[in-house]
Amino acid sequence: MNFLLKCAVVALSVFGLLAPATAQVSFAPMSLTASTTLADRHINAALVVNAAAGLTLTLPDATGSGKMFEIVIGTTVTSNNVIVQVANGNDVMAGYAIIGQDAGDTVAMFETASTSDTITLNGSTKGGIKGDRIVLKDVGNDLWHVEMIGSGTGTEVTPFSAAVS
């Protein structure tokens, strides 16, 4: 390996832009049909939730690693909820959800609260309709950044809450 290539590999590794050889990172979409604790194998893949009866996705501990998870609803939730939650009572989410309203060409935007740690999609007022998308990034110790774009029906309400203790 020539000197410049070695320098590039070292730089990418130092800045976390090169996955370790032991990591199994895939960019192919992954279908999720049961509750799952997200791990390195889920990084950078479109995680397509195909669970009309809902499921729970648990994020890993937020450490500032830069890990990013993209969740896409592949099947509209028809009973129960799709829940995305942090790993522990210290982690929180900061960000927003934009939910398109079904009564016209308007949207509702919801911000997280300082204690938000859970996203709940119910297939109706909180999102959870086929095509909805959530991106979560581990941006700091105990902190996940969240961006959600989705669709809603009825009178839309925030999908964020503080439910993990």
C-alpha positions in Angstrom: 0.0 0.0 0.0 1.5 3.3 -1.0 2.1 6.1 1.5 -0.8 8.4 0.4 -3.3 5.5 0.6 -2.1 4.6 4.1 -2.5 8.2 5.2 -6.0 8.3 3.8 -7.0 5.1 5.5 -5.6 6.3 8.8 -7.4 9.7 8.5 -10.7 8.0 7.6 -10.4 5.7 10.6 -9.5 8.5 13.0 -12.5 10.6 12.0 -14.9 7.6 12.2 -15.5 7.6 8.4 -14.2 4.1 7.9 -16.0 1.2 9.5 -13.8 -1.2 11.4 -13.1 -4.5 9.5 -15.2 -6.3 12.1 -18.3 -4.2 11.6 -20.9 -5.7 9.3 -22.4 -2.5 7.7 -24.9 -2.9 4.9 -26.5 -0.3 2.7 -29.2 -2.7 1.5 -32.7 -2.2 3.0 -33.6 -4.5 5.9 -37.2 -5.5 6.6 -38.1 -5.4 10.3 -41.2 -7.4 11.4 -40.5 -7.9 15.1 -39.2 -5.8 18.0 -35.5 -5.2 17.7 -32.6 -3.6 19.5 -30.7 -1.7 16.8 -27.0 -2.5 16.4 -24.0 -1.9 14.1 -25.5 -4.1 11.4 -28.4 -1.7 11.1 -26.3 1.4 10.5 -26.8 3.2 7.2 -29.4 0.7 6.0 -33.0 1.6 5.3 -34.8 -0.1 8.1 -38.2 -0.9 6.6 -40.8 -1.5 9.3 -43.3 -4.1 8.0 -45.4 -4.7 11.1 -49.1 -3.6 10.9 -49.5 -4.7 14.5 -46.6 -2.6 15.6 -43.2 -3.3 17.2 -40.6 -1.6 19.3 -37.2 -0.5 18.1 -34.6 0.3 20.8 -31.7 2.5 20.0 -28.2 1.8 21.4 -26.8 4.0 24.1 -26.0 7.5 22.8 -22.3 8.1 23.1 -21.6 10.6 20.3 -20.5 7.9 17.9 -22.2 9.5 14.9 -24.1 6.3 14.2 -27.2 6.9 12.1 -30.4 4.9 11.7 -33.0 5.5 9.0 -36.4 4.0 9.7 -39.1 3.8 6.9 -42.6 2.6 7.5 -43.2 -0.1 4.8 -46.6 -1.2 6.1 -49.1 1.2 7.7 -49.7 0.6 11.4 -53.3 -0.7 11.9 -53.2 -1.8 15.5 -50.9 -1.1 18.5 -47.9 1.2 17.8 -44.5 1.4 16.2 -42.3 2.7 19.0 -38.8 4.0 18.7 -37.1 4.4 22.1 -33.8 5.2 23.7 -31.7 2.6 25.6 -31.9 4.1 29.0 -33.2 6.8 31.2 -30.3 9.2 30.5 -30.6 9.4 26.8 -32.9 11.9 25.1 -34.0 12.9 21.6 -33.7 16.4 20.2 -35.3 17.4 16.9 -38.6 17.6 15.2 -41.4 15.8 13.3 -43.2 17.2 10.3 -46.5 15.5 9.7 -48.6 16.2 6.6 -52.2 16.7 7.3 -54.9 14.9 5.4 -57.3 17.8 5.3 -55.7 20.1 2.7 -52.2 21.1 1.8 -50.9 21.9 5.3 -48.4 20.3 7.7 -48.0 20.2 11.4 -44.5 20.5 13.0 -43.8 19.1 16.4 -40.6 19.7 18.4 -39.2 17.4 21.0 -39.3 18.4 24.6 -36.2 18.5 26.8 -37.1 15.0 28.2 -38.3 13.3 24.9 -37.0 9.8 24.6 -39.7 7.9 22.7 -41.4 8.2 19.3 -44.8 6.6 19.0 -46.4 6.0 15.6 -50.1 4.9 15.7 -51.0 4.8 12.0 -53.1 7.8 12.4 -52.7 11.1 14.4 -49.0 10.4 15.2 -47.8 9.1 11.8 -47.0 5.5 11.1 -48.4 5.5 7.5 -46.5 3.7 4.7 -43.7 6.0 3.5 -43.1 7.8 6.8 -39.4 8.3 7.5 -37.4 8.8 10.7 -33.6 9.5 10.8 -31.8 9.3 14.1 -28.2 10.2 14.7 -26.1 9.7 17.8 -24.7 13.2 18.2 -23.5 13.4 21.8 -23.3 11.7 25.1 -26.9 10.8 26.0 -28.2 12.7 22.9 -30.0 11.4 19.7 -30.9 13.9 17.0 -34.3 13.1 15.3 -35.8 14.2 12.0 -39.2 12.7 11.0 -41.3 13.4 8.0 -44.6 11.6 7.8 -48.3 11.6 7.2 -51.2 11.8 9.5 -55.0 11.5 9.7 -57.5 13.2 12.0 -56.1 15.9 14.3 -52.4 15.3 14.3 -50.6 15.3 17.7 -46.9 15.0 18.7 -45.3 11.6 18.4 -42.8 12.5 21.1 -43.0 11.6 24.8 -40.9 10.7 27.8 -41.6 7.1 28.5 -38.2 5.4 29.3 -37.1 5.4 32.9 
